């Protein structure tokens, strides 16, 4: 989110714009940690000695924000796609799992009367709630057997790591708290902060239920799928302890 300025002596606006476009092109072709570099640039020039430099800086800033508004949607999409790809490569998550989660989460969100922007946030959270796992060693993430207590403590860090990843990007600045708290439990025994009840963001409570159901009803390398009936029975059993009972009830009614 930092801003900086480049001051060019004896350079008219046309040449400055060419330089800005070169920087944009280089940034667009640069991938860092599986993510494209997102940058917005604005240009202005001061052509009269009597003009105040503040005026040119303000014009450049306004130009930058106009471009940022135009490009933010595509930058957000590119960011999400690149993070999803990194997660698919690093963990057991698949495109099919993500697609199912998005669809189910949106249905539950609509039933709760969430706005379009909140539904979009819910869909992004469905895709990226476990993004912090890209920083956990692969031998732990893909271990076929039970984890040791030390390994489990490392895995539990993924929600905080994911929170920092999302918080560092303006394209993802509406979902960090959802990522941070999607492993909290309704009774307060979850992690990382032991929040309980409605202290947990609603979008995190929704993702907790739909993710648990999808994981239970589909094969993973470390476990076999159970039937939909058995998964529903498990959700009911954990309703009011692990999961928000209202979300569970709504989810079961929808599916």
C-alpha positions as semicolon CSV with decimal commas, in nm:
position;residue;x (nm);y (nm);z (nm)
1;X;0,000;0,000;0,000
2;X;0,300;0,234;-0,002
3;X;0,313;0,525;-0,248
4;X;0,623;0,687;-0,394
5;X;0,706;0,945;-0,658
6;X;0,958;0,959;-0,940
7;X;1,067;1,314;-1,028
8;X;1,198;1,356;-1,386
9;X;1,384;1,674;-1,478
10;X;1,316;1,832;-1,820
11;X;1,076;1,555;-1,918
12;X;0,740;1,635;-2,077
13;X;0,420;1,445;-2,001
14;X;0,438;1,234;-2,319
15;X;0,784;1,095;-2,237
16;X;0,689;1,047;-1,872
17;X;0,384;0,845;-1,985
18;X;0,607;0,625;-2,204
19;X;0,829;0,557;-1,902
20;X;0,525;0,477;-1,687
21;X;0,401;0,230;-1,950
22;X;0,741;0,060;-1,954
23;X;0,726;0,018;-1,575
24;X;0,370;-0,123;-1,604
25;X;0,483;-0,371;-1,870
26;X;0,778;-0,491;-1,661
27;X;0,556;-0,528;-1,352
28;X;0,291;-0,721;-1,550
29;X;0,556;-0,970;-1,666
30;X;0,708;-1,016;-1,319
31;X;0,587;-1,301;-1,096
32;X;0,689;-1,295;-0,729
33;X;0,598;-1,585;-0,499
34;X;0,341;-1,707;-0,757
35;X;0,175;-1,364;-0,762
36;X;0,186;-1,097;-1,036
37;X;0,310;-0,753;-0,933
38;X;0,017;-0,510;-0,910
39;X;0,103;-0,143;-0,960
40;X;-0,094;0,173;-1,046
41;X;0,084;0,475;-1,193
42;X;-0,025;0,833;-1,253
43;X;0,161;1,102;-1,450
44;X;0,158;1,483;-1,444
45;X;0,399;1,757;-1,550
46;X;0,486;2,106;-1,429
47;X;0,560;2,334;-1,725
48;X;0,570;2,677;-1,566
49;X;0,815;2,805;-1,302
50;X;0,525;2,982;-1,130
51;X;0,331;2,657;-1,088
52;X;0,352;2,495;-0,748
53;X;0,490;2,142;-0,736
54;X;0,197;2,044;-0,510
55;X;-0,042;2,093;-0,804
56;X;0,150;1,846;-1,024
57;X;0,173;1,592;-0,743
58;X;-0,204;1,616;-0,684
59;X;-0,272;1,572;-1,058
60;X;-0,043;1,267;-1,073
61;X;-0,213;1,119;-0,768
62;X;-0,562;1,173;-0,912
63;X;-0,449;1,015;-1,241
64;X;-0,314;0,715;-1,047
65;X;-0,639;0,665;-0,852
66;X;-0,849;0,685;-1,171
67;X;-0,638;0,410;-1,326
68;X;-0,643;0,210;-1,007
69;X;-1,024;0,209;-1,004
70;X;-1,032;0,090;-1,366
71;X;-0,773;-0,182;-1,309
72;X;-0,858;-0,300;-0,957
73;X;-1,114;-0,560;-1,069
74;X;-0,877;-0,731;-1,312
75;X;-0,589;-0,706;-1,062
76;X;-0,808;-0,870;-0,794
77;X;-0,902;-1,151;-1,035
78;X;-0,538;-1,208;-1,133
79;X;-0,431;-1,210;-0,768
80;X;-0,701;-1,460;-0,670
81;X;-0,623;-1,691;-0,964
82;X;-0,249;-1,693;-0,893
83;X;-0,302;-1,762;-0,521
84;X;-0,551;-2,040;-0,601
85;X;-0,295;-2,196;-0,837
86;X;-0,027;-2,182;-0,567
87;X;-0,265;-2,348;-0,318
88;X;-0,362;-2,625;-0,562
89;X;0,006;-2,704;-0,623
90;X;0,098;-2,707;-0,255
91;X;-0,194;-2,887;-0,091
92;X;-0,481;-3,132;-0,136
93;X;-0,713;-2,851;-0,242
94;X;-0,851;-2,887;-0,595
95;X;-1,040;-2,668;-0,840
96;X;-1,345;-2,894;-0,799
97;X;-1,337;-2,851;-0,419
98;X;-1,308;-2,474;-0,457
99;X;-1,590;-2,461;-0,711
100;X;-1,822;-2,662;-0,484
101;X;-1,734;-2,448;-0,183
102;X;-1,803;-2,122;-0,369
103;X;-2,143;-2,246;-0,490
104;X;-2,255;-2,377;-0,150
105;X;-2,123;-2,073;0,040
106;X;-2,304;-1,830;-0,191
107;X;-2,633;-2,019;-0,142
108;X;-2,599;-2,002;0,236
109;X;-2,494;-1,636;0,218
110;X;-2,800;-1,551;0,006
111;X;-3,025;-1,729;0,255
112;X;-2,881;-1,503;0,528
113;X;-2,954;-1,196;0,313
114;X;-2,593;-1,092;0,248
115;X;-2,533;-0,813;-0,004
116;X;-2,370;-0,876;-0,344
117;X;-2,035;-0,745;-0,221
118;X;-2,054;-0,971;0,089
119;X;-2,141;-1,269;-0,134
120;X;-1,836;-1,191;-0,348
121;X;-1,620;-1,178;-0,034
122;X;-1,768;-1,513;0,072
123;X;-1,678;-1,667;-0,266
124;X;-1,320;-1,537;-0,243
125;X;-1,292;-1,665;0,113
126;X;-1,420;-2,005;-0,004
127;X;-1,129;-2,017;-0,249
128;X;-0,855;-1,871;-0,027
129;X;-0,941;-1,952;0,338
130;X;-0,649;-2,199;0,351
131;X;-0,401;-1,986;0,150
132;X;-0,164;-1,976;0,449
133;X;-0,086;-2,342;0,382
134;X;0,144;-2,237;0,096
135;X;0,394;-2,141;0,370
136;X;0,370;-2,475;0,557
137;X;0,631;-2,740;0,457
138;X;0,489;-2,970;0,189
139;X;0,596;-3,286;0,374
140;X;0,361;-3,181;0,656
141;X;0,071;-3,067;0,435
142;X;0,080;-3,387;0,228
143;X;0,170;-3,630;0,506
144;X;-0,052;-3,941;0,462
145;X;-0,047;-4,041;0,829
146;X;-0,131;-3,864;1,157
147;X;0,058;-3,545;1,240
148;X;0,283;-3,514;1,545
149;X;0,195;-3,244;1,800
150;X;0,482;-3,027;1,663
151;X;0,359;-3,069;1,305
152;X;0,003;-2,987;1,409
153;X;0,118;-2,664;1,576
154;X;0,283;-2,563;1,247
155;X;-0,033;-2,639;1,050
156;X;-0,240;-2,428;1,292
157;X;-0,027;-2,126;1,196
158;X;-0,176;-2,125;0,845
159;X;-0,475;-1,908;0,939
160;X;-0,246;-1,632;1,075
161;X;-0,011;-1,662;0,776
162;X;-0,310;-1,643;0,540
163;X;-0,436;-1,337;0,727
164;X;-0,103;-1,160;0,669
165;X;-0,099;-1,256;0,300
166;X;-0,449;-1,115;0,247
167;X;-0,383;-0,807;0,461
168;X;-0,078;-0,717;0,254
169;X;-0,282;-0,693;-0,067
170;X;-0,536;-0,418;-0,137
171;X;-0,704;-0,663;-0,377
172;X;-0,790;-0,892;-0,084
173;X;-0,845;-0,639;0,193
174;X;-1,206;-0,745;0,265
175;X;-1,134;-1,107;0,368
176;X;-0,834;-1,115;0,611
177;X;-1,054;-1,157;0,922
178;X;-1,248;-1,439;0,754
179;X;-0,920;-1,619;0,684
180;X;-0,790;-1,556;1,036
181;X;-1,099;-1,691;1,212
182;X;-1,229;-1,978;0,994
183;X;-1,096;-2,234;1,245
184;X;-1,254;-2,070;1,550
185;X;-1,529;-2,280;1,712
186;X;-1,871;-2,164;1,829
187;X;-1,792;-2,277;2,187
188;X;-1,461;-2,086;2,197
189;X;-1,225;-2,384;2,179
190;X;-1,094;-2,313;1,828
191;X;-0,784;-2,127;1,709
192;X;-0,600;-1,893;1,681
193;X;-0,778;-1,664;1,933
194;X;-1,049;-1,877;2,090
195;X;-1,332;-1,649;1,976
196;X;-1,679;-1,781;2,041
197;X;-2,033;-1,731;1,916
198;X;-2,103;-1,421;1,714
199;X;-1,754;-1,285;1,787
200;X;-1,658;-1,501;1,487
201;X;-1,732;-1,325;1,153
202;X;-2,038;-1,473;0,980
203;X;-1,848;-1,547;0,658
204;X;-1,595;-1,751;0,861
205;X;-1,879;-1,944;1,031
206;X;-2,035;-2,024;0,691
207;X;-1,704;-2,143;0,542
208;X;-1,638;-2,365;0,845
209;X;-1,962;-2,557;0,782
210;X;-1,949;-2,588;0,402
211;X;-1,579;-2,680;0,405
212;X;-1,629;-2,950;0,671
213;X;-1,920;-3,099;0,475
214;X;-1,729;-3,105;0,144
215;X;-1,416;-3,256;0,299
216;X;-1,624;-3,526;0,470
217;X;-1,813;-3,622;0,152
218;X;-1,512;-3,642;-0,084
219;X;-1,205;-3,867;-0,080
220;X;-0,873;-3,731;0,042
221;X;-0,540;-3,920;0,029
222;X;-0,550;-3,947;0,410
223;X;-0,918;-4,051;0,445
224;X;-1,215;-4,202;0,263
225;X;-1,535;-4,009;0,196
226;X;-1,844;-4,074;0,409
227;X;-2,204;-4,059;0,288
228;X;-2,399;-3,732;0,271
229;X;-2,632;-3,864;0,543
230;X;-2,338;-3,940;0,773
231;X;-2,186;-3,596;0,705
232;X;-2,516;-3,424;0,789
233;X;-2,541;-3,628;1,109
234;X;-2,186;-3,515;1,201
235;X;-2,273;-3,149;1,136
236;X;-2,577;-3,185;1,361
237;X;-2,367;-3,353;1,631
238;X;-2,118;-3,063;1,627
239;X;-2,390;-2,796;1,598
240;X;-2,364;-2,549;1,885
241;X;-2,014;-2,666;1,981
242;X;-1,789;-2,654;1,674
243;X;-2,038;-2,490;1,437
244;X;-2,298;-2,213;1,452
245;X;-2,631;-2,402;1,489
246;X;-2,816;-2,146;1,274
247;X;-2,566;-2,185;0,988
248;X;-2,583;-2,566;1,012
249;X;-2,964;-2,558;1,004
250;X;-2,967;-2,326;0,703
251;X;-2,703;-2,531;0,521
252;X;-2,889;-2,860;0,572
253;X;-3,214;-2,700;0,455
254;X;-3,041;-2,577;0,137
255;X;-2,868;-2,901;0,041
